[in-house]
Amino acid sequence: MIKAAIVGGTGYTGVELMRILARHPQVELALVTSRSDAGQSVAEIYPSLRGAIDLTFQAPDIDALADNDVIFFATPNGTAMHYARHLLDRGRVVIDLAADFRLKDPRLWQ
């Protein structure tokens, strides 16, 4: 079983990712973060996920994230850059859904 975390679980991409991972037979969604909704249950905010995800949103924490095999970043551009190196150095897989690592020269994107 692959243990996964989502950083930025309350945005559109994060919610859709929760739906997908909750149904994946080889993934255990173990952590979902949200700065604004930390402490609230996923099911309270997203009733459609009740019964599928029994987690509480947590504030992002590098050590808690590193306890997972794969960490998805469903965050605004620039966020994953602050965490990725630490997680990669710990042997974790990082998947960023924003633009942070898409371009060799980010100035071309601006």
TABELWO-V829903 format. One record per run of one state. SS is the DSSP state (H for helix, E for strand, C for the rest). FROM is the first residue (numbers start at 1). TO is the last residue. If there is no record, write none. Layout:
# TABELWO-V829903
ss: {SS/SS}
from: {FROM/FROM}
to: {TO/TO}
This chain:
# TABELWO-V829903
ss: {C/E/C/H/C/E/C/E/H/C/H/C/E/C/E/C/H/C/E/C/H/C/H/C/E/C/H/C}
from: {1/2/8/12/24/27/34/41/42/46/47/50/56/57/58/59/62/67/70/74/80/83/84/90/93/97/106/109}
to: {1/7/11/23/26/33/40/41/45/46/49/55/56/57/58/61/66/69/73/79/82/83/89/92/96/105/108/110}
